[in-house]
Amino acid sequence: MRFYVGITDFDWFTFLSASAPLDEVNFWRPSPGQSFKALGPGGPFLFKLHSPRNFIVGGGFFGYYTTLPVSFAWKSFGTKNGAHSEQEMRIRLAKYRKASPGSPEDYEIGCILLQSPFFFPEHEWIPASDWPPSIQTGKGYDTAEPRGQALWEQVQDWLAAHEPISDLVLGQTEEEVRRGQPQIVFPRLGQGSFRVVVADAYKRRCAFTGSPVLHVLEAAHVRPVTEDGPNDVQNGILFRQDVHTLFDRGYITVTPEYRVEVSRRIKDEFENGKEYYSAHGSLIALPANPSLQPAGKFLSWHNEKVYLG
């Protein structure tokens, strides 16, 4: 098994470890740089502090990598970015970017989204004295190698004693891969990761209007979390804010055939709605990958339980 150890900002770690337990965190990189391809969904990602604190201090399970404007990263994850405020986050980013912390620029950052993070108390930190100073971001390990096996055994022992993680989905099994239809299998997503994964699945465009303005787009749950709906990409559709509100309140729905239906109640109650009625019967824009498209069971639930007709 492969796992990865990423070098971690100490203030980020200190803030988040004091906030534990958490369902997710954004392990940000100060600039977009290269994509993160060291792990597949569910792969273990460990935290190592910057030298001279050469210790592994916790970890999480890789969910997804993307690049985001810093304001949208804050909107999606809030304090799970490892800071009290967006301004504090920008100050930390500026230190690594060697830029002015007061810049209003909405620059992009790399975002490694980790699920079910865990944090070791200081007396249980794992020494990592074998790391050369030249490593700036992190490195991968394999449990087929002695060092990787020894390190993972220490982590696994700690998890077995402290963390109920047996129900995590850790990628595909070999049997699933052999069956031939490639699927994207995410670990159980937190709310912020759900927002980001759904936004990227729809190429950051509203499925109803086609709007590409990211800051007014929202990931709608087809079946709400309050009604036992999961933070699953197949339970999500990307909508502009007004469409999201109408969808949640039952004025708009999407059929299992992916066609828009607009309730007559919009006209009855608001004496308008031409923009919305013009889309009645049309297909929503869908992710190209079928495994990212809304599941029929969730759409049927919304048609039957929420839609006003």
C-alpha positions as CSV (number, residue, x, y, z in Angstrom):
1,M,0.0,0.0,0.0
2,R,1.2,3.5,-0.8
3,F,0.9,6.5,1.5
4,Y,2.2,10.0,1.5
5,V,3.8,12.3,4.0
6,G,3.3,16.0,3.4
7,I,5.2,18.7,5.2
8,T,2.8,20.7,7.3
9,D,2.6,24.3,8.5
10,F,3.0,24.2,12.3
11,D,0.3,26.9,12.9
12,W,-2.1,25.0,10.6
13,F,-1.5,21.8,12.6
14,T,-1.7,23.5,16.0
15,F,-5.0,25.2,15.1
16,L,-6.7,22.2,13.7
17,S,-5.4,19.7,16.4
18,A,-7.0,22.0,19.0
19,S,-10.3,21.8,17.0
20,A,-10.4,18.0,16.7
21,P,-12.4,15.9,16.1
22,L,-13.1,17.1,12.5
23,D,-14.6,15.4,9.5
24,E,-12.4,17.1,6.9
25,V,-9.6,19.6,6.4
26,N,-8.1,21.5,3.5
27,F,-4.4,20.9,3.3
28,W,-3.6,23.9,1.2
29,R,-0.6,24.7,-0.9
30,P,0.3,28.4,-1.3
31,S,0.3,28.2,-5.1
32,P,-1.5,25.9,-7.6
33,G,1.7,24.3,-8.9
34,Q,1.4,20.7,-10.1
35,S,-1.5,18.5,-9.5
36,F,-1.3,16.0,-6.6
37,K,-1.1,12.4,-8.1
38,A,0.7,10.6,-5.3
39,L,-2.5,8.9,-4.0
40,G,-5.8,7.7,-5.1
41,P,-9.1,8.4,-3.2
42,G,-8.9,7.0,0.3
43,G,-5.1,6.8,0.4
44,P,-3.5,7.7,3.7
45,F,-1.8,11.2,3.9
46,L,0.3,11.9,6.9
47,F,1.5,15.2,8.3
48,K,5.1,16.0,9.0
49,L,6.1,19.3,10.6
50,H,8.7,21.6,9.1
51,S,12.3,21.1,10.2
52,P,13.6,21.4,12.9
53,R,10.4,19.7,14.2
54,N,11.1,16.5,12.4
55,F,8.1,14.5,13.5
56,I,5.0,12.9,11.9
57,V,2.1,14.4,13.9
58,G,-1.1,13.0,12.3
59,G,-2.8,12.5,9.0
60,G,-6.0,12.0,7.1
61,F,-7.4,10.2,4.0
62,F,-7.0,11.7,0.6
63,G,-10.3,12.7,-1.0
64,Y,-9.6,15.1,-3.9
65,Y,-7.2,17.6,-5.3
66,T,-8.2,20.9,-7.0
67,T,-7.2,24.5,-7.3
68,L,-9.5,27.2,-5.9
69,P,-9.5,31.0,-5.5
70,V,-8.5,31.6,-1.9
71,S,-11.9,33.3,-1.1
72,F,-13.8,30.2,-2.4
73,A,-11.5,27.9,-0.4
74,W,-12.4,29.9,2.7
75,K,-16.1,29.9,1.8
76,S,-16.1,26.1,1.4
77,F,-14.0,25.1,4.4
78,G,-13.9,28.1,6.8
79,T,-11.8,27.3,9.9
80,K,-11.1,23.8,8.5
81,N,-8.5,25.7,6.4
82,G,-6.5,25.9,9.7
83,A,-7.1,29.6,10.6
84,H,-9.6,31.7,12.5
85,S,-10.4,33.9,9.5
86,E,-9.8,34.4,5.8
87,Q,-7.5,37.3,6.7
88,E,-5.4,35.1,9.0
89,M,-5.3,32.4,6.3
90,R,-4.1,35.0,3.7
91,I,-1.4,36.2,6.1
92,R,0.0,32.6,6.3
93,L,-0.3,32.2,2.6
94,A,1.5,35.5,2.0
95,K,4.5,34.3,4.1
96,Y,5.0,31.3,1.7
97,R,4.1,33.2,-1.4
98,K,6.5,36.1,-0.4
99,A,3.7,38.5,-1.2
100,S,1.9,41.3,0.6
101,P,-0.7,39.9,3.1
102,G,-3.0,42.9,2.4
103,S,-3.3,42.1,-1.3
104,P,-7.0,41.9,-2.4
105,E,-6.1,39.5,-5.3
106,D,-8.2,36.4,-5.3
107,Y,-5.3,34.2,-6.3
108,E,-5.6,30.4,-6.6
109,I,-4.1,27.9,-4.2
110,G,-3.7,24.2,-4.3
111,C,-6.2,22.3,-2.2
112,I,-5.6,18.7,-1.0
113,L,-8.9,17.7,0.6
114,L,-8.5,15.2,3.4
115,Q,-11.3,13.3,5.1
116,S,-11.4,12.0,8.7
117,P,-8.2,13.8,9.9
118,F,-6.4,12.6,13.0
119,F,-3.9,14.4,15.2
120,F,-1.3,12.8,17.5
121,P,-0.7,14.3,21.0
122,E,2.8,15.6,21.2
123,H,4.1,12.7,23.4
124,E,3.0,10.3,20.6
125,W,4.6,12.1,17.7
126,I,6.6,9.8,15.4
127,P,10.2,10.8,14.8
128,A,11.1,11.4,11.1
129,S,14.8,12.3,11.5
130,D,15.7,10.6,8.2
131,W,14.3,13.4,6.0
132,P,16.9,15.4,4.0
133,P,16.4,19.2,4.2
134,S,16.0,19.4,0.4
135,I,12.5,17.9,0.6
136,Q,10.1,20.9,0.5
137,T,6.6,19.4,0.1
138,G,6.6,15.7,1.0
139,K,7.3,12.2,-0.3
140,G,5.6,8.9,-0.8
141,Y,6.2,5.6,1.0
142,D,5.2,2.0,0.2
143,T,4.5,-0.6,2.8
144,A,6.3,-3.2,0.6
145,E,9.5,-1.4,1.7
146,P,10.9,-1.8,5.3
147,R,10.8,1.9,6.2
148,G,7.3,2.3,4.8
149,Q,6.1,-0.8,6.6
150,A,7.6,0.2,9.9
151,L,6.2,3.7,9.7
152,W,2.7,2.6,8.7
153,E,2.6,0.0,11.5
154,Q,3.1,2.8,14.0
155,V,0.3,4.8,12.5
156,Q,-2.0,1.8,12.2
157,D,-1.4,0.9,15.9
158,W,-2.4,4.5,16.9
159,L,-5.5,4.4,14.7
160,A,-6.6,1.1,16.0
161,A,-6.4,2.4,19.6
162,H,-8.0,5.8,19.0
163,E,-9.9,6.2,15.7
164,P,-13.2,4.5,14.6
165,I,-12.3,4.6,10.9
166,S,-13.3,1.1,9.8
167,D,-16.3,2.4,7.8
168,L,-14.2,4.6,5.6
169,V,-14.4,3.9,1.9
170,L,-10.8,3.5,0.8
171,G,-11.0,3.4,-3.0
172,Q,-11.9,0.5,-5.2
173,T,-11.2,-3.2,-4.6
174,E,-9.3,-5.2,-7.1
175,E,-12.6,-7.1,-8.0
176,E,-14.3,-3.7,-8.8
177,V,-11.4,-2.7,-11.0
178,R,-11.5,-6.1,-12.9
179,R,-15.2,-5.7,-13.6
180,G,-14.1,-3.0,-16.1
181,Q,-16.3,0.1,-15.6
182,P,-14.0,2.7,-14.1
183,Q,-15.6,4.6,-11.3
184,I,-14.5,7.5,-9.1
185,V,-14.8,6.3,-5.5
186,F,-14.4,9.1,-2.9
187,P,-14.0,8.6,0.8
188,R,-17.1,9.8,2.7
189,L,-16.9,13.6,2.0
190,G,-17.3,16.4,4.5
191,Q,-19.6,19.3,3.6
192,G,-16.8,21.5,2.2
193,S,-15.4,18.7,0.0
194,F,-18.9,18.0,-1.2
195,R,-19.2,21.6,-2.4
196,V,-15.9,21.5,-4.2
197,V,-16.2,18.1,-5.8
198,V,-19.7,18.9,-7.1
199,A,-18.5,22.2,-8.5
200,D,-15.6,20.6,-10.4
201,A,-17.9,17.7,-11.6
202,Y,-20.0,20.4,-13.3
203,K,-17.0,22.3,-14.6
204,R,-18.0,25.2,-12.3
205,R,-21.1,26.0,-14.4
206,C,-24.7,26.0,-13.2
207,A,-26.5,22.9,-14.5
208,F,-29.6,25.0,-15.0
209,T,-28.5,28.4,-16.4
210,G,-24.9,27.7,-17.5
211,S,-23.6,30.5,-15.3
212,P,-19.8,30.3,-14.9
213,V,-19.6,32.8,-12.0
214,L,-18.1,30.5,-9.3
215,H,-18.9,32.8,-6.4
216,V,-22.7,32.6,-7.0
217,L,-22.7,28.8,-7.6
218,E,-23.7,26.3,-4.9
219,A,-23.7,22.6,-4.6
220,A,-27.3,21.6,-3.9
221,H,-28.1,18.3,-2.1
222,V,-30.9,16.5,-4.0
223,R,-31.9,14.8,-0.8
224,P,-30.9,17.0,2.1
225,V,-28.6,15.9,4.8
226,T,-31.4,16.5,7.3
227,E,-33.4,13.9,5.4
228,D,-30.6,11.3,5.5
229,G,-29.1,12.5,2.2
230,P,-25.3,11.8,1.9
231,N,-22.5,14.2,1.0
232,D,-22.1,12.2,-2.2
233,V,-21.4,13.7,-5.6
234,Q,-24.4,11.6,-6.9
235,N,-26.6,13.5,-4.4
236,G,-25.5,16.8,-5.7
237,I,-26.2,19.3,-8.5
238,L,-24.4,22.6,-9.1
239,F,-26.9,25.5,-9.2
240,R,-26.8,29.3,-9.2
241,Q,-27.9,30.6,-5.8
242,D,-31.4,31.6,-6.8
243,V,-32.0,28.2,-8.6
244,H,-30.7,26.4,-5.5
245,T,-33.2,28.2,-3.3
246,L,-36.1,27.4,-5.6
247,F,-34.9,23.7,-5.8
248,D,-34.7,23.4,-2.1
249,R,-38.1,24.9,-1.6
250,G,-39.7,22.7,-4.3
251,Y,-40.4,25.3,-7.0
252,I,-38.0,23.5,-9.3
253,T,-37.1,19.8,-9.6
254,V,-35.1,17.5,-11.9
255,T,-36.6,14.2,-13.0
256,P,-34.7,10.9,-13.1
257,E,-34.4,11.6,-16.9
258,Y,-32.6,14.8,-16.0
259,R,-35.3,17.1,-17.3
260,V,-36.2,20.3,-15.5
261,E,-39.7,20.8,-14.1
262,V,-40.9,24.2,-12.9
263,S,-43.9,24.5,-10.6
264,R,-46.9,26.6,-11.5
265,R,-46.6,27.9,-7.9
266,I,-43.9,30.4,-9.0
267,K,-46.4,32.3,-11.2
268,D,-49.3,31.8,-8.7
269,E,-47.3,33.2,-5.8
270,F,-44.9,35.7,-7.4
271,E,-46.7,36.6,-10.7
272,N,-43.6,36.1,-12.6
273,G,-40.9,33.4,-13.4
274,K,-40.4,33.7,-17.1
275,E,-36.7,33.0,-16.9
276,Y,-37.4,29.7,-15.1
277,Y,-40.4,28.6,-17.1
278,S,-38.3,28.9,-20.3
279,A,-36.2,26.0,-19.1
280,H,-39.2,23.7,-18.3
281,G,-38.7,20.3,-20.0
282,S,-35.1,21.0,-20.9
283,L,-32.2,18.8,-19.9
284,I,-29.8,20.0,-17.3
285,A,-26.1,20.1,-18.1
286,L,-24.5,16.9,-16.7
287,P,-21.0,15.7,-15.9
288,A,-19.6,13.7,-18.7
289,N,-18.6,10.9,-16.3
290,P,-21.8,8.8,-15.4
291,S,-20.4,8.1,-12.0
292,L,-20.6,11.8,-11.2
293,Q,-24.2,12.3,-12.4
294,P,-27.1,12.6,-9.9
295,A,-28.5,9.2,-8.9
296,G,-32.1,8.4,-10.0
297,K,-33.1,7.4,-6.4
298,F,-32.3,10.8,-5.1
299,L,-34.0,12.6,-7.9
300,S,-37.1,10.5,-7.4
301,W,-37.1,11.3,-3.8
302,H,-37.0,15.1,-4.6
303,N,-39.8,14.7,-7.2
304,E,-42.0,12.9,-4.7
305,K,-41.2,14.6,-1.4
306,V,-40.2,18.2,-2.2
307,Y,-41.5,19.3,-5.6
308,L,-44.7,21.4,-5.3
309,G,-46.0,20.5,-8.8
